[in-house]
Amino acid sequence: MTLVRRPGFALSAGITLLGGTLMILLPLAALALKAGHARAGTFAALLGDPRVRTACLFSLGAALAAALFNLLWGTLLAWVLVRYPFPGRRLADALVDLPFALPTAVAGLTLASLYGPKGWIGRLLPFPAVYNQLGVVLALSFVSLPFVVRSLQPVLEELPRDLEEAAACLGASRWATLRRVVLPQLLPALLSGFALSFARAVGEYGSVVFISGNLPFKTEIAPLLIVVKLEQYDYDGAVALAVVMLAVSLLVLLGVHLLHRRFGGARHV
Amino acid sequence: MSEIPLPAEGVGEPRWLRWTLTAVAVAFLLVFLVLPLANIFHAALSEGWRVFLASLRDEEAAQAIRLSLLSTGAAVLLSGVFGLAAAWFLGRHRIPGHGLWVAVLDLPFAISPVVAGLMFVLLFGLDGWFGPWLDRHNTQIIFAKPGIVLATAFVTFPFVARELLPLVEALGPEAEEAARLLGASPWQTFWRVTLPALKWGLLYGVILCASRAMGEFGAVSVVSGHIRGETMTLPLHIEAVYNEYQFGAAFACASLLSLVALVSLALKSFVAWRARRDREAA
């Protein structure tokens, strides 16, 4: 296919390619080259460090737990918002975006106080919910809640009802219809919402520092460890850890991309 | 005669289940989202209006607000100009490597804010690529305001482009071509045909970009150096006063950011509603 140059081609091409290169690719190249020049053994030493290993595993585990939490609640929210009209539905729908609109530091601040020992919710709980692993999962769940809802909603809205009606007419119970007719059609959107939520949670920093207590070997997450290493002028260590984290989130995003390629559907949330 | 087994209320869940699920979902929203929000305003005013107002008028808080506004403005401008150009360019032309460039737009979302900050330290820090050169010219980017602006702009850079790209593709080139055939210049075509068709999408992207830029924490935290009264943004200021146990002041600033967030949510809903109405009218 030949490239049609419309008027404005040169200007828009210039802004796009220059902007993309300077603003996105150049910083990325700095990280990649620095990692390439790191002393041999930096990565081995990094992953051999028990503090780093613990932080990485905890980051992955907490993000996974948060993504699962969002998968369950997000599915329920999307289902109710699309299928059941109720007064205030528009308001509830707008509210789902609150975690994206609220600065993460503000989210962390209020969650730490709300679930803290003197907070409205914290004082009702028989167990501590802040400055421990639970608090981290709570913050990660909060900041990434909208992903599953927003990737599921458009698919649910366009789901043809007649398939469900056909299944019902053929004698399938409602439960069987949901499981065998509806769920398979929602699966790609569910998976991509789950993955986006996980990717966001793995990299999250702002909300966690307020609620985790930042205890090494206990509630320390990988992004926090990067900051700690930078403050100690351990640039090689910070870069190596950053590359590991970047690889994880790029893999997840690649998975989402392939999923959309295979099944189509809304590209972005 | 065989009966057709249609449920009494049509296809769907029984009424009691619908109400139960709706009630559970609403309760979840109230506890998980509304309560934290209410808690911010409650805590902000718990020490009285005087403390509340004093914490916002404080010199350091005022500086933080100014820097936050500056970096948000710069981020919106960069994201907007780049977004319009990139969406139109990638939406109208199939350049070689098209898919790759679209994927590049997703990169800032895949990168942890802390890693984003680190990348700018590697570029402009004292040991970075341009560090020695900047140092010779007595310019500082890292641990100074330019670094904060850059880090904020990086995190929000593709917001507008990603919002506009599907719109440009859906719009198609026909209207632009018609305008050109009728004698409009390329700029006239852009201002009178392309931009009006994209205005709600552009506004939506700008709102997303501004609210993220206003609240960015991780990337800014890495490049800021936390110099009080100089390189603090409002979210960083909140952390600083919180760590000094000035909870009232922390929540007062947090309530200001929450108000901005609520306004942005309302604006987003309004813009989405107007865009839908325009689409249906067309």
Interface residues (C-beta under 8 A of the other chain):
Chain A: M1 L3 V4 R5 R6 P7 G8 F9 L11 S12 A13 I15 T16 L17 G19 G20 M23 I24 L25 L26 P27 L28 A30 L31 K34 W73 L76 L77 W79 V80 L81 R83 Y84 F86 G88 R90 A92 A94 L95 V96 D97 L98 P99 F100 A101 L102 P103 T104 A105 V106 A107 L109 T110 L111 S113 L114 G119 W120 I121 F142 L145 R161 E164 E165 A168 C169 G171 R174 T177 A199 V202 G203 E204 Y205 G206 V209 F210 P223 L224 I226 V227 L230 Y235 A238 V239 A242 M245 L246 S249 L250 V252 L253 H257 R267 H268
Chain B: I4 P5 L6 P7 V11 G12 E13 P14 R18 L21 T22 V24 A25 V26 F28 L29 V31 F32 L33 V34 L35 P36 L37 N39 I40 A43 L78 V81 F82 A85 A86 W88 F89 L90 R92 H93 R94 I95 W101 A103 V104 L105 D106 L107 P108 F109 A110 I111 S112 P113 V114 V115 A116 L118 M119 F120 V121 L122 L123 D127 G128 W129 A153 F154 F157 P158 R162 P166 P173 E176 R180 P186 T189 F190 L208 S211 R212 M214 G215 E216 F217 G218 S221 V222 P235 L236 I238 E239 Y242 F247 A250 F251 A254 L257 S258 A261 L262 S264 L265 A266 K268 S269
